[in-house]
Amino acid sequence: MSDPVTLINVLKVEPARQEALIALLKENTETVIRTLAGWKATRLIAASDGASVVIHSEWESPAAVAAMREDPRMKAYFPKIRELASLDSVMGAPVLDIRHE
């Protein structure tokens, strides 16, 4: 079995469209992402200047991320997301996790 991975998506958006993008991402997370095998957690982070949204998600394996990207329901969302924002993705394993106790 593969090690868990973190997927970071950075979406660049016009500030006037950030709210619509967040609504779309919330809907997608609640109706599709959370039902997929291998999904563990998702956090949406809205930039205070309105120009971007970061999706921080945790998955059981790289194969789970690949399966998510091929899911027909996800493929239906990708064009809607691209209408609102550009997208850059990074997948990797955490190398440091320090938390305030």
N, C-alpha and C positions, 0 to 999 in steps of 0.2 A: 504494500500500500504506500502511496506517495505521502509526503509530508503536506500539512495544510499550507495554503497560500493566501496571500493578500492581493486583491485586485484594486488598483487605484485608477479611477477614471477622472480626468480633468476635462470639464466641458466649459468652453469659452462661449459666452452669450452676451448679447446686447443687454445692458442693465434693464431696459424696459421689458425684456422678455424673461428675465430670471424667474419671476414668480410663476409664469406659465410652465417653464422648464421644470421647476421644482414640483409643481402639481402633477406633471406627466411622470416624473421619476417616482414620486410617491405612489401613484396609481400602479405603475409597473412593478414596483417592489412589493406592494400589498397583494396584487392579483396574480403575478407571474413568478417573480424571483423567489418569494418565500415558499413556493410550492415545488421548487426544483431540487432534485437529489443533489446532495453535496453542499448546499448553501448553509452557512452558519450565521452570518450577521451582515447587516448593511447600515452604514451611517452616511447621511447626506450633510455636506458642509457648504453653506452659502457664503460666498465672499461678501464682506460688508460693502464693497464698492459696486456690487451687483453684476460684475463682469465675468463671474465664473461660479461653477458649482463643482464640488469634488464628491465623488462617490467612493467611499472606503468600504470594501466588502471582504468578507472572509469566506473561504471555500475549503472543502476537505482535501481537494487535490487539483492539479492542473487539468486533469481529465474532466472534473466537474465544471470548470470554467469553459472548457471547449464544448461540452455538452450544452451548457447554457447558451453559448453563442450560436449553436445550431438549432436550438429549440424554435419551432415555427412561431410560437407566441412572441418570443424575443425578436425574431426576424421581422415581425409585424411592427414592433416598436422602434426599431433602429431608424427607419425613414422619418418617423415623427420626431425623434430626438434630433436627427440631423437637420431638420427644418428649423429648429430653434438654436442649435449650437454646434460648434466643432468639437471633436472628441479625440483625446489622446489617452492611451491606456498603458499601464505598467503592471506587470504581475511579478511577484517575488515572495520570498520568505522573510519574515521579520528577523532582523539581526540584533535588535535592541528594543526592549520594552521596559521603560522605567516609569513607575507610577508613584505619585505622592500618596503616602499612607495616611 
